[in-house]
């Protein structure tokens, strides 16, 4: 196993941002079960609009999560179809791909 997969042990639900409807409202894909490493942590970072923001958490994720998607601890079986209808669902405000400690792999991280 890699360090990346060793870290990811917490069940989480991910709703990918799929676009916008004709009125401009965001649309989301089907909720997906993924394994993550969730770390509640307030850090200052630059958001997608180059504005300073403070995070609620850093989440080590599998590759492929997108900016604007939503993520929540738990499973899709107990989740509502729309992410905003779920207490605890948070928008992904930054995604990062970082080299792991020995440079042999990549760590994927979402900032909420």
C-alpha positions as CSV (number, residue, x, y, z in Angstrom):
1,X,0.0,0.0,0.0
2,X,1.1,3.6,-0.6
3,X,1.2,6.3,2.1
4,X,-1.7,7.9,0.2
5,X,-4.0,4.9,0.6
6,X,-2.8,4.2,4.1
7,X,-4.0,7.6,5.2
8,X,-7.5,7.2,3.8
9,X,-9.6,5.3,6.3
10,X,-12.6,7.5,6.9
11,X,-15.8,7.0,4.9
12,X,-16.9,10.1,3.1
13,X,-19.5,11.2,0.5
14,X,-18.4,13.2,-2.5
15,X,-20.8,15.1,-4.9
16,X,-18.9,16.2,-8.0
17,X,-19.8,19.6,-9.5
18,X,-21.1,18.7,-13.0
19,X,-21.9,22.2,-14.3
20,X,-24.7,24.7,-14.2
21,X,-28.3,24.5,-15.4
22,X,-30.0,27.0,-17.7
23,X,-30.6,29.4,-14.8
24,X,-27.0,29.3,-13.7
25,X,-27.6,27.1,-10.6
26,X,-24.8,24.6,-9.9
27,X,-25.6,20.9,-10.6
28,X,-24.0,17.9,-8.9
29,X,-23.5,14.3,-9.8
30,X,-24.6,11.3,-7.9
31,X,-23.1,11.0,-4.4
32,X,-20.1,8.7,-4.3
33,X,-18.6,6.8,-1.4
34,X,-14.9,7.4,-1.0
35,X,-12.2,6.9,1.7
36,X,-10.4,9.9,3.0
37,X,-8.3,11.2,5.9
38,X,-10.2,14.2,7.3
39,X,-8.3,16.6,9.5
40,X,-10.2,19.5,11.1
41,X,-7.8,22.4,10.7
42,X,-8.2,26.1,10.4
43,X,-5.5,27.4,8.0
44,X,-5.3,30.5,5.9
45,X,-5.2,29.9,2.2
46,X,-6.0,31.6,-1.1
47,X,-9.3,30.5,-2.6
48,X,-10.2,30.2,-6.3
49,X,-10.8,34.0,-6.5
50,X,-7.3,34.8,-5.0
51,X,-9.0,35.9,-1.8
52,X,-7.6,35.0,1.7
53,X,-9.9,32.4,3.4
54,X,-9.7,30.2,6.4
55,X,-10.4,26.5,6.1
56,X,-12.6,24.2,8.2
57,X,-10.6,21.1,7.3
58,X,-7.9,19.5,5.1
59,X,-9.0,16.2,3.5
60,X,-6.6,13.8,2.0
61,X,-8.5,12.3,-0.9
62,X,-8.3,9.9,-3.9
63,X,-7.3,11.7,-7.1
64,X,-10.0,13.4,-9.2
65,X,-12.0,15.5,-6.8
66,X,-12.9,18.9,-8.2
67,X,-13.1,22.4,-7.0
68,X,-16.7,23.3,-6.2
69,X,-17.7,19.8,-5.4
70,X,-19.0,18.9,-2.0
71,X,-17.7,16.4,0.6
72,X,-19.1,15.1,3.9
73,X,-18.1,12.5,6.5
74,X,-20.5,9.5,6.3
75,X,-21.8,7.3,3.5
76,X,-24.0,7.9,0.4
77,X,-26.6,5.5,1.8
78,X,-27.6,8.1,4.4
79,X,-27.1,11.2,2.3
80,X,-29.6,13.4,0.4
81,X,-29.2,13.6,-3.4
82,X,-28.3,17.4,-3.3
83,X,-25.2,18.2,-1.2
84,X,-26.7,21.4,0.3
85,X,-29.5,19.4,1.8
86,X,-27.0,17.6,4.1
87,X,-25.9,19.1,7.4
88,X,-22.1,18.8,7.5
89,X,-21.5,18.8,3.7
90,X,-18.8,21.3,2.8
91,X,-17.7,22.8,-0.5
92,X,-14.2,22.1,-1.8
93,X,-12.5,25.5,-2.0
94,X,-9.1,24.3,-3.1
95,X,-7.6,21.1,-4.5
96,X,-3.9,20.3,-4.3
97,X,-1.6,17.6,-5.6
98,X,1.6,17.4,-3.5
99,X,4.6,15.1,-3.7
100,X,4.7,12.6,-0.8
101,X,7.6,12.6,1.7
102,X,10.0,10.7,-0.6
103,X,8.9,12.1,-3.9
104,X,7.7,8.7,-5.1
105,X,4.0,9.5,-5.2
106,X,1.4,12.2,-5.1
107,X,-0.8,13.2,-2.2
108,X,-4.2,14.7,-3.1
109,X,-5.7,17.1,-0.7
110,X,-8.9,19.2,-0.6
111,X,-9.3,22.3,1.5
112,X,-12.8,23.0,2.8
